[in-house]
Amino acid sequence: MAIKHNVYEDGRAHSLTVDISRTRLTVLDRFSLEISRRSGRHSATVGVLEEGDHDFGIAKERETIIVLSGEITTEDGGEVSPQDLPIEYEKGERIRFRCFREVAYMCIYG
């Protein structure tokens, strides 16, 4: 898979999609994420979000979001920063949160 540039929300969110099959990720020295073979798709995005409210709709598969820089507030009022564990959205859940400044993130699918 070639690297793909994605633009969402009228240009307020940008990401790059990369193939991560056969990859073991270690993030922030606090935890490790093993990429499983649960689904046929093994990809991740790395991107940036502008300040403001973001609504990415309904998850089509499990999505794990890791905040690399900045901070977001989830719909249930939880605050997530680089010091925190990832946010997990299961298939069918709405992905919606607020950024109080620019945020860099990684999202793992499947």
C-alpha positions as CSV (number, residue, x, y, z in Angstrom):
1,M,0.0,0.0,0.0
2,A,1.3,3.4,-0.9
3,I,1.1,6.2,1.7
4,K,-2.2,8.0,1.2
5,H,-2.9,11.7,2.2
6,N,-6.4,12.2,3.7
7,V,-8.2,15.5,4.3
8,Y,-11.3,15.6,6.4
9,E,-13.7,18.2,7.9
10,D,-13.1,21.0,5.3
11,G,-9.3,20.8,5.7
12,R,-9.3,20.9,9.6
13,A,-8.0,17.4,9.8
14,H,-5.1,15.8,7.8
15,S,-3.7,12.3,8.0
16,L,-1.4,9.9,6.2
17,T,-2.4,6.3,5.9
18,V,0.3,3.7,6.2
19,D,0.4,-0.1,6.1
20,I,1.4,-1.6,9.5
21,S,0.9,-5.3,8.9
22,R,3.7,-7.3,10.6
23,T,4.5,-4.2,12.8
24,R,4.9,-4.0,16.5
25,L,4.4,-0.5,17.9
26,T,5.8,0.8,21.1
27,V,4.3,4.1,22.0
28,L,5.5,6.6,24.7
29,D,7.4,4.0,26.7
30,R,4.3,3.5,28.8
31,F,2.6,0.7,26.9
32,S,2.9,-1.5,23.8
33,L,0.3,-2.2,21.2
34,E,0.6,-5.5,19.3
35,I,-1.1,-5.3,15.9
36,S,-3.4,-8.3,15.8
37,R,-4.6,-10.2,12.8
38,R,-8.3,-9.8,13.7
39,S,-9.3,-8.1,10.5
40,G,-8.1,-8.1,6.9
41,R,-7.1,-4.4,7.1
42,H,-3.8,-3.6,8.8
43,S,-3.4,0.1,8.6
44,A,-2.9,3.2,10.7
45,T,-3.1,6.9,10.2
46,V,-0.8,9.6,11.6
47,G,-2.2,13.1,11.5
48,V,-3.0,16.5,12.9
49,L,-6.3,18.1,14.0
50,E,-7.0,21.8,14.3
51,E,-8.5,23.3,17.4
52,G,-12.2,22.8,17.7
53,D,-14.9,20.1,17.6
54,H,-14.4,17.1,15.5
55,D,-17.1,14.5,14.5
56,F,-15.8,11.6,12.4
57,G,-19.1,9.7,12.3
58,I,-19.6,6.1,13.2
59,A,-16.6,3.7,13.4
60,K,-16.7,1.1,10.7
61,E,-14.3,-1.1,12.6
62,R,-12.4,-0.8,15.9
63,E,-10.3,2.4,16.1
64,T,-7.6,3.0,18.7
65,I,-6.5,6.7,18.9
66,I,-3.2,7.7,20.6
67,V,-2.6,11.4,21.3
68,L,1.0,12.2,20.5
69,S,0.9,16.0,21.2
70,G,-1.9,18.2,22.5
71,E,-5.0,17.2,24.4
72,I,-8.5,16.2,23.5
73,T,-11.8,16.0,25.5
74,T,-14.0,13.1,24.7
75,E,-17.9,13.2,24.6
76,D,-18.1,11.7,28.1
77,G,-15.8,14.5,29.4
78,G,-12.6,12.5,29.6
79,E,-9.4,14.4,28.9
80,V,-6.7,12.6,26.9
81,S,-3.1,13.7,26.5
82,P,0.2,12.0,25.5
83,Q,0.6,10.7,29.1
84,D,-2.7,8.8,28.9
85,L,-3.6,5.4,27.4
86,P,-5.2,5.3,24.0
87,I,-8.9,5.9,23.4
88,E,-10.7,2.9,21.9
89,Y,-13.8,3.2,19.8
90,E,-15.6,-0.1,18.9
91,K,-17.4,-0.7,15.6
92,G,-20.7,1.3,15.6
93,E,-19.6,3.9,18.1
94,R,-19.6,7.6,17.2
95,I,-16.1,9.2,17.1
96,R,-16.5,12.7,18.4
97,F,-14.3,14.9,20.5
98,R,-12.9,18.5,21.1
99,C,-9.4,19.8,20.6
100,F,-8.5,22.9,22.6
101,R,-5.3,23.4,20.5
102,E,-3.7,21.6,17.6
103,V,-3.3,17.8,18.2
104,A,-1.0,15.2,16.6
105,Y,-2.4,11.7,16.8
106,M,-2.1,8.1,15.6
107,C,-5.1,5.9,14.8
108,I,-4.8,2.2,14.5
109,Y,-7.6,0.3,12.7
110,G,-8.9,-3.2,13.4
